[in-house]
Amino acid sequence: MTVKITSFKNDHWPAVAEIYRLGLLTRKATFETEVPEYQTWIGKFHKHLLWVALNNNEVIGWAGLSSVSIRKAYAGVAEVTIYIHPDYKSKGIGKQLMSHLVNESEKAGIWTLYAAIFSENPASIKVHLSNGFREIGYREKIAQLDGEWKNTVLFERRSKKIGI
C-alpha cells in the first residue's frame, strides 16, 4: 500500500467526517459525541496544519493541529489530533501521519506538541511515544462520556529544532 500525505482540501470533508464519526463510535478518542458541522470543525484547526492520508486517492486518515490558547505566548504550542479509518488501523498510517505532522509543525515554528489521550486507547499512546512524546500527567475522572467517567493521559513533544 502506498500512502500519500497531502494538505486537507474542502472536498476531503465527507471522508474525514466519516472517519471522525467512526472514531466517535469507539468512545476511546474524544469527548465529542457527534460530528460537528464543517465550519465548526474546520475552525478548530490551523488550516495550513491539517492533512489527509490517501491510498489510491481514498482518504484513510487525517491529522491536524489546533491552538491550545489564544495568548500570543502560546503561539508555538499546538494540540495534536489524528484519526485513522478502522479498515486501516495497525498498518502504520498513524505513525506516518504523526511523523509528517511533527516535521510540518517544526517548519511552522511549533515548539511544543500536546495531546490528551483516553487511558484506554493504547494504540494512540503507542504512536505518540514512538514519535518522541513523553507522558507529562494524568487526569483522573476529568469528564464523563455517556455517564462514564474517563481518565486522560497527557503527552508533550518538545522540538529539538524550534524554541531551544
N, C-alpha and C positions, 0 to 999 in steps of 0.2 A: 504494500500500500504506500502510495506517495502522498504525503501531506504537504499542502501549501498553506502558509500562514500569510494572510493579507489584511489590509485595513478593512474595518467594517464599513459597509455601504447600506443605505436605506433598504435596498431590495433584499438584503440578508435578513431583515427583521422577522419575517414569518418563520423561518427556520430557527433563528435564535430564540424567538418567543416559545417555540415548541420545545426546544432543548431546555429552556428555563422552566417551562411548565412541567416537564418530566422530572427535573431536579426538585421542584417544589413537592411533587408527589412522594418523594423519598422521606421527607421530613427530617433529612440529615444535612441540608445545605443552607437553609435560610429561615428566618422567622416569617418571611412573607408567605402568604397562603394563596395568592392569586397573581398572575402575570399582570403587571401594570400596563396602562395604555402606553403606546410608543413614546409620546412626548415626555411622559413622566420618567420612563425607563432611560431614555437617551440623556435626559437632563442630569442623571446621576453621575455620568462618566465624562472624563476628558475626551472630547470627540476625536482627538488625534492619538489617543492612547486606548483604542478599542479595536480588537482584532477578531477574525474568524479563522478557524482551521477548516480547510477544504480538502475533500477527497473526491476527485473527478467532478469538481465544481459543486459538490454537495457539502453544505455546512454540517460539520460533525462535532464542532465545539466552538467555544468563544471565550474571550478573556478581555478584561478591561480594568482600568484604574480610575478610581474616584478620589476626590479630595477628602481628607479627614477633618478639615477645618477651613473656614473662610479667612482665618487670620493669615496675614502675609508671612509670618514666621514659620508657618507650616506648609509653605508652597512646595517644598521638596519632599513632602510625606504623602503617600498615596495608599489607599486600600485596594487590595487585590481581589478580583472576582474571576473565577474560572468555572466553566460548566462544560461537560462532555456528554454527548449523546450516549445513552446506555448501551447501544449496539457497539460502541467504540471504546468502552471502558477497558482498562488493563491492556491497552495496546500502545502505551507511551505517548498518547496525544496530549494529555495533561502536562507531562514533562516537557514536551516540545513547545507547547503554548507558554508555559512558565518561563522557559529559557528565553524565548522570544520577548516576552513581557519584561523580563529583567534587563535584557540588552537594550530594548527600546526605552525603558524607563530611565536608564542612565543617560542615553542620548538626549532625553528631555529634561535632564537636570534633577531627577528624583533621587534623593539620597537615602530615603527610608521607605521600604515597602512593609505594609502592615496587613495582617489577616487575623480574623476571629473565626475559629472553626469549631463546629459542634464536636464534642469529645467522642461521639460515636461515629465519626467519619474518618477512619484510619487511612483511607486512600488519599484523601486531601492532605492530611497531616504528612503522609509519606512524601507526596510531591513537593510540599513546601520544604521539608527538611532536606530533601535531595537537591534542592536549589539554593542552599545557603541560608535558609531561615533558621532562626533559633526560637525556642519557646521562651516567652517572657512573662507568662502569667496564666492564671486560670480563674474563670469567673463561674462560681457555683450558683446554680439556680438563678441565672441572670434574667431569664424571661420564660414565659410559658408559650408553648405551641400546642394547640388542641388540648389545652388543660393540663399538659405535662410539662414539668419544669425541665429546662435544658441548661446544660453547662457548656461553656465555650473555653477553648484553649487559645491563648493569644500568641502570635508569632510576629517576628520582625526580621527584616533583612536589611542590614546597613551596607550601602555601596562601598566598595573599596576604591572607587574612582571619583565619586561625587561627594562633596561636603567633608572631605578629610582634612 
